[in-house]
Amino acid sequence: MLTFNIRGENIEVTPAIREYAENKVRKLEKYFNEEIDATAHINLKVYQDRSSKVEVTIPMKKLMLRAEDRNDDMYVAIDQVVAKLERQIRKHKTKVNRKFREREGVGTYFAQIQLEPERVADDAEESLEIVRTKQFDLKPMDHEEAILQMNLLGHDFYIFTDAETNETNIVYKRKDGKYGLIETN
């Protein structure tokens, strides 16, 4: 069902690491129907401070599962990434069961397994309820001014109207401290 594409950056992927990662990620198969044929892309990275980063991406036709985690221990990072992916799957499964039961689509991916009672309670707590709404006018500016405004406000992202294109764009601060720009069409 799942095939694996494992690659390492600044680390040799030993048979032990490969087997551990495959066995852990393969446990996610129980959440899916038999028809799923996907490739799990696992990226293992070691930084100069010896900390590890594990990224797992599982692209499917109508669903993309992705998680990453940093830890000093590569094996712990793998465990934490799999736990994050399980939470994503449970959240999607709960949403699908609640809203899209009759429709064909994302819901067809998930196997009809029974979740443990404490996990169902966790899913209920992670509702998609909006608890606050803000309204504001978008000021035309360039992306450099938007980054300055974002930093002045102490936020991780800032929405603005691009002065040249008049389109709504978003600048955001990346985990590496650099900035990203999302352009809309």
Sequence and secondary structure as in RCSB ss.txt:
>XXXX:A:sequence
MLTFNIRGENIEVTPAIREYAENKVRKLEKYFNEEIDATAHINLKVYQDRSSKVEVTIPMKKLMLRAEDRNDDMY
VAIDQVVAKLERQIRKHKTKVNRKFREREGVGTYFAQIQLEPERVADDAEESLEIVRTKQFDLKPMDHEEAILQM
NLLGHDFYIFTDAETNETNIVYKRKDGKYGLIETN
>XXXX:A:secstr
 EEEEEEEESS   HHHHHHHHHHHHGGGGGB TT  EEEEEEEEE TTS EEEEEEEE SS EEEEEEEESSHH
HHHHHHHHHHHHHHHHHHHHHHHH SSSSSGGGGB      HHHHHHHHHS             EE HHHHHHHH
HHHT SEEEEEETTT  EEEEEE TTS EEEEE  
